[in-house]
Each structure stands twice: as C-alpha cells, then as structure tokens.
C-alpha cells in the first residue's frame, strides 16, 4: 500500500500529492557506517521533498543502530539512574559528573564519550557496581544524604526484577520495530507510559484505555506517517489492543506508575487503571499533544462497550485475522481525522 501526503514542491511551485517510498541508503553517523531502509517523500515530478517526520525517523533509526552497535541504547541510559531511584544530582555526584551531563545523555541530545559509556555499560550489566563509585565519592555527602542513598541502594534487588520485566517487553516488540506492524517507530516505553498516564489521570476502564492507545498511534501515523509509541496492535474480539497488553500493564504497575483495580459488579469484573505519576508533556511534540487531546475529546462520552463497537468498524480490525497484528497501512482508513 502506497502512502501519500500533500506537500509544497519547490520544483512545481505548488502543493502536490507526493508518495512515501522506501529505499536502501548508506549513512555515516558518529564515525560509523550504516545501511538502512529509509522512507522519503517523492513528488509526482520526481523531486524529493523534505518531510520533518520522515527526517526524524531516519535520525531515530541511526541513533538507535549506533547505540545498539556500541551496546547501550537511549532507553538503557535512561533506565540506569531510574533503577536506583536517584535524582540527577545524586547520580551525578556519585559518579563525579555534572548534572547537566546526565541530563544531556538521558535526553538523547548527546551520546556519552567512550569513558562515560564504559561506566554506564558496567552499571547496566552489574547494578551492584554502583557501590564502587559511591565509595570514592561518599565523603562528599552529608550523613543525612548518605542515609537516603543507602536506603535506595538497599532496593536494588527489587529494581532488578522490575528491570527484567521491561527487558522482556523490549524483546517482545523488537521483532516488529520499524515495520508496518509498529508504524515504523522503534518501541518507546517512556512515550507509551506517558500516553497511559495521560488517559488514566482520572481513572479509565482497561478496555477503553486499550482502544485509546490504538487510536492515538494510528491517528499519529495517519497524519505523520509514523506511530507515536512503536507498539504493535493485535485484533481481539473486543477490538484492537497492544500486543502483550497484560504484561505491559503489569510492568508499569510494578514500577508504581499506575494502579490497577478490579471491581466486581453482579457477574461482571470491571478493571480500572489510575495514574499514580504526573503526565510528562515535555517528551511529546506539539502535533503529538494535539493528537492526544483529539483522541481524548472524541471519546470522552464513550464507555468501554461503545468504543469497542466503534473500533469494530475499522478496516484494520475487519480485515485482520483474530490475534494477528494489525498493519498500520490501515491508518489511511481510520474513522478519525
């Protein structure tokens, strides 16, 4: 299925319908050479057009491949500090780095230099090795600060269990990343968590939440030719849901970001999801925030049954076998615009 967008063409000097095509290209990134399949926008006249979403997709792909080649992804870098529950300042002081250095690495704007990368890789593979760095800088902390750090370090075992669940999610989704099964986006757990926090801030039934995530990702693809979270969705009798959705919710709950509560009414079990953390809007761009609000407002008065019935009219649900992944190609026919 060929996807099209209307863009201004400098050669034609008017807005023209352009096709999104896939091609093999070679890039040199951070001194490393990569062969990737990139998607570009081509006008009917043959001119290649700039598209911010597709350009960002290429940069995301190169960054991820580079991080995989050197053995540490951006998600790994972010999760290392979070596994210890340290603030940026605490983590920076323990390692003898600046707080701004930690912030730059975790934002993805800078890739760690070789010495810092080796430290981070060691902490990822051997979380207990933080003790070695702490011993060197412990004298710089007050007795009160040391007590807080010691308490957090005592929780390392539990955090290792939670980290294991996150790794399972990444493994489960990696097979489908950067394909039509995930909307050409690598799995972004942080975005997915915050999508859930956004919709569950006042509590939401689990069935409805699954559909809200589906419509958010597919609408983002319809508008920008890329999904928001990089999650594959499967067809179930009650509508589309993220693949391995129960594992997904369990992982987020164990990390104390949501609460899942079961209510028994007559012969029915109602599962409600409630946010425990604040939604972080800084990780989304303006268009993504607009899509989150659009989906939320459109389905405000829909209950679980109504939104499930609504999703059954989607071409993607109707034309996909039960328990199979729904291709993002069907976003073109999404009932929302």
C-alpha positions as CSV (number, residue, x, y, z in Angstrom):
1,X,0.0,0.0,0.0
2,X,1.5,3.4,-1.1
3,X,1.0,6.2,1.4
4,X,0.7,9.8,0.1
5,X,1.0,13.3,1.6
6,X,0.3,16.7,0.1
7,X,3.4,18.9,0.3
8,X,4.7,22.1,-1.4
9,X,7.2,21.2,-4.2
10,X,9.8,23.8,-5.0
11,X,10.2,22.4,-8.5
12,X,6.5,22.5,-9.3
13,X,6.0,25.7,-7.1
14,X,2.6,24.4,-5.9
15,X,1.2,21.9,-3.3
16,X,1.4,18.5,-4.9
17,X,0.5,14.9,-3.9
18,X,3.7,13.1,-3.0
19,X,4.3,9.4,-2.5
20,X,6.2,7.9,0.5
21,X,8.6,5.4,-0.9
22,X,11.1,3.1,0.8
23,X,14.7,2.8,-0.4
24,X,18.1,1.5,0.7
25,X,20.6,4.2,1.8
26,X,24.0,4.4,3.4
27,X,24.8,6.9,6.1
28,X,27.9,7.7,8.2
29,X,26.9,8.6,11.8
30,X,29.3,9.3,14.6
31,X,32.1,7.8,12.5
32,X,30.1,4.5,11.9
33,X,28.6,3.5,8.6
34,X,25.1,2.1,8.4
35,X,22.9,0.7,5.6
36,X,19.3,1.4,6.4
37,X,15.9,1.3,4.7
38,X,14.6,4.8,4.8
39,X,11.3,6.3,3.8
40,X,11.3,9.5,1.7
41,X,8.7,11.8,0.1
42,X,8.8,12.0,-3.7
43,X,6.7,14.4,-5.7
44,X,4.9,13.4,-8.9
45,X,7.6,15.3,-10.8
46,X,10.3,13.1,-9.3
47,X,11.6,15.8,-6.8
48,X,12.5,14.6,-3.3
49,X,10.6,16.7,-0.7
50,X,11.7,17.4,2.8
51,X,9.4,16.0,5.5
52,X,10.2,16.6,9.2
53,X,8.6,13.4,10.4
54,X,10.4,11.2,7.9
55,X,13.7,13.0,8.5
56,X,13.3,12.5,12.3
57,X,12.6,8.8,11.6
58,X,15.9,8.5,9.8
59,X,17.8,10.2,12.7
60,X,16.0,8.0,15.3
61,X,17.0,4.9,13.3
62,X,20.6,5.9,13.0
63,X,20.8,6.8,16.7
64,X,19.3,3.5,17.8
65,X,21.5,1.5,15.5
66,X,24.6,3.3,16.7
67,X,23.6,2.7,20.3
68,X,22.9,-1.0,19.6
69,X,26.3,-1.3,17.9
70,X,28.1,0.1,20.9
71,X,25.9,-1.9,23.3
72,X,23.8,0.7,25.1
73,X,20.5,2.2,23.9
74,X,19.0,5.5,24.9
75,X,16.3,3.6,26.9
76,X,19.2,1.8,28.7
77,X,20.8,5.1,29.6
78,X,17.6,6.5,30.9
79,X,16.8,3.4,32.9
80,X,20.1,3.1,34.7
81,X,19.6,6.0,37.0
82,X,15.9,5.3,37.4
83,X,16.7,1.7,38.6
84,X,18.5,3.2,41.6
85,X,15.8,5.9,42.1
86,X,18.5,8.5,42.2
87,X,17.8,12.1,41.3
88,X,20.1,13.5,38.6
89,X,22.1,15.4,41.2
90,X,22.6,12.4,43.4
91,X,23.6,10.2,40.4
92,X,26.0,12.9,39.0
93,X,27.7,13.4,42.4
94,X,28.2,9.7,43.0
95,X,29.8,9.3,39.5
96,X,31.7,12.6,39.8
97,X,30.0,14.0,36.7
98,X,28.0,17.2,36.3
99,X,24.2,17.2,36.5
100,X,24.0,18.7,33.0
101,X,26.0,15.8,31.6
102,X,23.4,13.3,32.9
103,X,20.6,15.4,31.6
104,X,22.2,15.6,28.1
105,X,22.7,11.9,27.9
106,X,19.2,11.0,29.1
107,X,17.6,13.4,26.7
108,X,19.4,11.7,23.8
109,X,20.9,15.0,22.6
110,X,24.4,13.8,23.3
111,X,25.9,10.3,23.1
112,X,28.3,9.5,26.0
113,X,32.0,9.6,25.3
114,X,33.9,6.3,25.5
115,X,34.9,6.6,29.2
116,X,31.4,7.6,30.3
117,X,29.9,4.9,28.1
118,X,32.1,2.2,29.7
119,X,30.9,3.3,33.2
120,X,27.2,3.2,32.1
121,X,27.6,-0.2,30.4
122,X,29.1,-1.5,33.6
123,X,26.2,-0.2,35.7
124,X,23.7,-1.7,33.3
125,X,25.3,-5.1,33.3
126,X,26.3,-5.1,37.0
127,X,24.0,-2.8,39.0
128,X,25.8,-3.6,42.3
129,X,29.0,-1.9,40.9
130,X,27.5,1.5,41.9
131,X,28.9,0.7,45.3
132,X,32.4,1.0,43.9
133,X,31.7,4.6,42.6
134,X,29.9,5.5,45.8
135,X,32.8,4.5,48.0
136,X,35.0,7.0,46.1
137,X,32.6,10.0,46.5
138,X,30.8,9.0,49.7
139,X,32.8,11.6,51.7
140,X,31.2,14.4,49.6
141,X,27.7,13.6,51.0
142,X,26.4,14.6,54.4
143,X,25.2,12.0,56.9
144,X,21.6,12.7,56.0
145,X,22.3,12.4,52.3
146,X,24.2,9.1,52.9
147,X,21.3,7.7,54.8
148,X,18.9,8.4,51.8
149,X,21.4,6.9,49.3
150,X,21.9,3.8,51.4
151,X,18.2,3.2,51.6
152,X,17.8,3.5,47.8
153,X,20.7,1.1,47.3
154,X,19.1,-1.5,49.5
155,X,16.2,-1.7,47.0
156,X,18.5,-2.8,44.1
157,X,17.2,-6.4,44.1
158,X,13.6,-5.4,43.6
159,X,14.6,-2.9,40.9
160,X,16.4,-5.7,39.1
161,X,13.2,-7.7,38.9
162,X,11.3,-4.7,37.5
163,X,14.1,-4.0,35.0
164,X,13.8,-7.7,33.9
165,X,10.1,-7.1,33.0
166,X,11.0,-4.0,31.0
167,X,13.6,-6.0,29.1
168,X,11.1,-8.7,28.2
169,X,8.8,-6.0,26.7
170,X,11.6,-4.7,24.6
171,X,12.5,-8.2,23.4
172,X,8.8,-8.9,22.5
173,X,8.5,-5.8,20.4
174,X,12.0,-5.7,18.8
175,X,11.0,-8.2,16.2
176,X,8.4,-5.8,14.7
177,X,10.2,-2.5,15.1
178,X,10.5,-0.1,12.1
179,X,7.9,-2.1,10.1
180,X,4.3,-1.5,9.2
181,X,3.5,-3.6,12.3
182,X,4.7,-0.8,14.6
183,X,4.2,2.2,12.3
184,X,8.0,2.4,11.5
185,X,8.7,3.5,15.1
186,X,11.1,1.8,17.4
187,X,9.4,0.9,20.7
188,X,9.4,3.9,23.0
189,X,8.4,2.8,26.5
190,X,8.6,6.2,28.0
191,X,6.2,7.6,25.5
192,X,3.8,4.7,25.9
193,X,3.9,5.0,29.7
194,X,3.0,8.7,29.4
195,X,0.3,8.0,26.9
196,X,-1.3,5.8,29.6
197,X,-0.7,8.4,32.3
198,X,-2.5,10.9,30.1
199,X,-5.6,8.9,29.6
200,X,-5.7,7.4,33.1
201,X,-5.2,10.6,35.1
202,X,-8.8,10.4,36.3
203,X,-9.1,6.7,36.0
204,X,-10.2,4.7,32.9
205,X,-11.5,1.2,32.3
206,X,-8.9,-1.0,30.9
207,X,-10.8,-2.0,27.8
208,X,-11.3,1.7,26.8
209,X,-7.7,2.5,27.6
210,X,-6.5,-0.1,25.1
211,X,-8.6,1.5,22.3
212,X,-7.5,5.0,23.2
213,X,-3.8,3.9,22.8
214,X,-4.7,2.3,19.4
215,X,-6.4,5.4,18.1
216,X,-3.6,7.6,19.3
217,X,-0.9,5.6,17.5
218,X,-2.9,5.1,14.3
219,X,-4.0,8.7,14.1
220,X,-0.4,9.8,14.5
221,X,0.5,7.5,11.7
222,X,-2.3,8.8,9.5
223,X,-1.2,12.4,10.0
224,X,2.6,12.0,10.2
225,X,3.4,8.6,8.6
226,X,4.9,7.3,11.9
227,X,3.3,5.9,15.1
228,X,3.7,7.5,18.5
229,X,4.9,4.7,20.7
230,X,6.1,1.9,18.3
231,X,3.8,-0.7,19.8
232,X,2.2,-3.4,17.6
233,X,-1.6,-3.9,18.0
234,X,-3.4,-7.2,17.7
235,X,-7.0,-7.9,16.8
236,X,-9.0,-9.3,19.7
237,X,-12.8,-9.9,19.9
238,X,-13.4,-6.7,21.8
239,X,-11.2,-4.6,19.5
240,X,-7.6,-3.7,18.9
241,X,-5.2,-3.9,21.9
242,X,-1.4,-3.5,22.3
243,X,0.4,-6.8,21.9
244,X,1.2,-8.4,25.3
245,X,-1.0,-5.7,26.9
246,X,-1.3,-7.6,30.2
247,X,2.5,-7.8,30.6
248,X,2.7,-4.2,29.6
249,X,0.3,-3.0,32.3
250,X,1.8,-5.3,34.9
251,X,5.3,-3.9,34.2
252,X,4.1,-0.3,34.5
253,X,2.2,-1.1,37.7
254,X,5.2,-2.8,39.3
255,X,7.1,0.3,38.7
256,X,4.4,2.2,40.7
257,X,3.3,4.4,37.9
258,X,-0.3,3.2,37.7
259,X,-2.8,1.3,39.9
260,X,-4.9,-1.5,38.5
261,X,-8.1,-2.1,40.5
262,X,-10.7,-4.8,39.9
263,X,-14.4,-4.1,40.8
264,X,-17.0,-6.9,40.9
265,X,-20.5,-5.8,39.9
266,X,-23.0,-8.6,39.6
267,X,-21.4,-11.1,37.2
268,X,-19.0,-8.6,35.7
269,X,-15.4,-7.7,36.5
270,X,-14.5,-4.1,35.8
271,X,-10.8,-3.3,35.6
272,X,-9.9,0.3,36.1
273,X,-6.5,1.9,35.6
274,X,-5.5,5.0,37.5
275,X,-2.3,7.1,37.1
276,X,0.0,7.5,40.1
277,X,2.5,9.7,38.3
278,X,2.2,13.1,36.6
279,X,2.0,13.1,32.8
280,X,5.2,14.4,31.2
281,X,4.3,16.5,28.2
282,X,7.9,17.5,27.5
283,X,8.6,14.2,25.7
284,X,5.9,14.9,23.1
285,X,6.0,17.4,20.3
286,X,3.1,19.9,19.5
287,X,1.5,17.6,17.0
288,X,1.5,14.6,19.3
289,X,0.0,16.6,22.1
290,X,-2.7,17.7,19.7
291,X,-3.4,14.1,18.8
292,X,-3.6,13.0,22.4
293,X,-6.2,15.8,23.1
294,X,-8.1,14.9,19.9
295,X,-8.5,11.3,20.8
296,X,-9.4,12.1,24.4
297,X,-12.0,14.6,23.5
298,X,-13.5,12.5,20.7
299,X,-14.1,9.5,23.0
300,X,-14.9,11.4,26.2
301,X,-18.5,10.2,26.4
302,X,-17.7,6.7,25.1
303,X,-17.8,3.8,27.6
304,X,-15.9,0.5,27.1
305,X,-18.7,-1.1,25.1
306,X,-19.3,1.9,22.9
307,X,-15.6,2.4,22.0
308,X,-15.2,-1.4,21.3
309,X,-18.2,-1.3,19.0
310,X,-16.8,1.8,17.3
311,X,-13.4,0.0,16.7
312,X,-15.2,-2.9,15.1
313,X,-15.9,-0.6,12.1
314,X,-12.2,0.0,11.5
315,X,-10.9,-1.6,8.3
316,X,-7.8,-2.8,10.1
317,X,-9.9,-4.7,12.6
318,X,-12.3,-6.1,10.0
319,X,-9.6,-7.3,7.6
320,X,-7.2,-8.8,10.2
321,X,-7.4,-12.4,11.5
322,X,-8.1,-12.9,15.2
323,X,-5.0,-12.4,17.4
324,X,-2.9,-11.2,14.4
325,X,-1.1,-7.9,14.2
326,X,-3.0,-5.0,12.6
327,X,-0.9,-3.3,9.9
328,X,-0.5,0.5,10.2
329,X,-1.3,0.6,6.5
330,X,-4.9,0.6,7.6
331,X,-4.4,4.0,9.3
332,X,-5.3,5.6,6.0
333,X,-8.9,4.4,6.5
334,X,-9.1,5.4,10.2
335,X,-12.5,6.9,11.2
336,X,-10.7,9.7,13.0
337,X,-9.0,12.6,11.1
